[in-house]
Amino acid sequence: MSGAQPPESKVVIESLSEDVAVASLEPSDNTTPESETSDLETQTSTDSTDLKSPHETDNTSNTSETTKTSETTENLESTKSNEQTSHDEADAKVTAKTENIHHLEEGQGATDTQPNDSVAATTPFSDRNVNTNTSENKIEENQKKETVEDDLDQENESSEQEEEVKEEKEAKLESYKQFVAEQFSNQKVDYPEVRVRIEANALPSRMYFIMNILSAIIASYGLVTNSAAVVIGAMLVAMMLGPITGVALAIIDHRMPLLRRSLITMLIGVSLVVFVGFIVGWLHKDQPLTTEILSRTQPTSMDLMIALAGGTAGAYAMVSPHLSVAVVGVAVATALVPPLAASGILFANGEVQLGLGAFLLAITNIIAIQFTNALVLWVLGFRRLVDDDYKSNTYLTFLRRNAVTLILLGVLGTYLSINLQSNAKQQKFESSVKESINSYFIDKGNVLTNTQFDTVDEHQVVRAVIRGETTPSSYDVRQIESIIAQDMANSFPNYLPIKLQLRYFPVQVIESNPLVKDKLDETDAAILAN
């Protein structure tokens, strides 16, 4: 038992192929067992005992045998324990290597093994574990990427579905809006409601009087201050359209009570506006007559056409459910309140003829608006026929009921057309006079800057303002009058004779060098004319 030698083993790994490796356990020849060392120690102790005396040998023989027996027993036990430990360690190494190989085969395949056995035996297991962990991390990363891609695909699909649903909702909403718009545009005229509204606006209410008085005040001061913006702003509070439309409805319905109420309301409103204009003109007699006032003293057929168009718009707005009567009422009131206020201002300043011209313009506008309102209401079906009306055509019935209005329009239209022609001829005459004056002074360094035409003592007085460097004389005035008279004899034989008055303002050209004296040229004339 003491001579047995425990085997020392080592693990050898052989590579059969790129994917298969075999591990084997082989004994080691270079190691010296511990039992041999213990036997040598025992032999040395035995030899040393042989050198002692026989008595000591006898006494110690038993002891040495006992010692040897005990040492042998300890050596055997230690040898067995070493063998068991070496076998356990070898088995553990083989098991670890085998598990690593299996892990490599399950992941991305076994790692490439060197064909040389010594290189395979000396490869550290830590490197193999690092490779294995790297492959596992790559697998996890690929799985994560696939998961993220799946999530993105799902999100894209959900977003596409949401967009489709949104587009469907928008299409439905657009179709609904289109349906509502069509229903709104196809609204029919509510005849009873329109009749009630027209009759209510034709009543002489407190609001009607207050609003017309305020409108007349604003318009009168706008005319006195020559402010077109203020005159237009006055129309926002005027309420002159209501009774005129009431008159139109009463005529086509053949309702005398409504006609009387509407005429009374309209006459009161007109009187209030003229009275307010007279008060404002009387308070400001020292103010000269402005262009805004004088432009409304000579009505023409153009003013009649404006009134016809405005009356048609007002009547259609009164009936249509889509238009605002207030907005159209502003355009209608523009043709009524300013000329009435202007007539009151002119009466206060003693200009009766001009005041009558402004009042005639207002009356013309009222009649034109009433006729167009009646025509629109009749065409849209606002009519009440009696027994005699069924015997003739409906349009003949309309003309018969509006006969007075048509006669007045015919007379006014004729007068206004003649007035338009006379105004155009007068403008042509004034242009000819201005051209004659400018032609006479063109070589003298003077220029005409302003003119005014009046009729005084059976003469047409021309007040001309001259600016320049040459002072005109009475001889120049006589020469200009003769030139104008010759032209009038050929083109305007029925006109009154001319009487010219010149107002002269000297103009000098001043430079830094007092010795230089320049004359006026065409550029200077253009500057002075402006």
Summary of the structure (lengths in Angstrom):
residues: 530
radius of gyration: 63.2
end to end distance: 146.8
largest distance: 195.4
contacts: 1548
relative contact order: 0.05
helix: 70%
strand: 8%
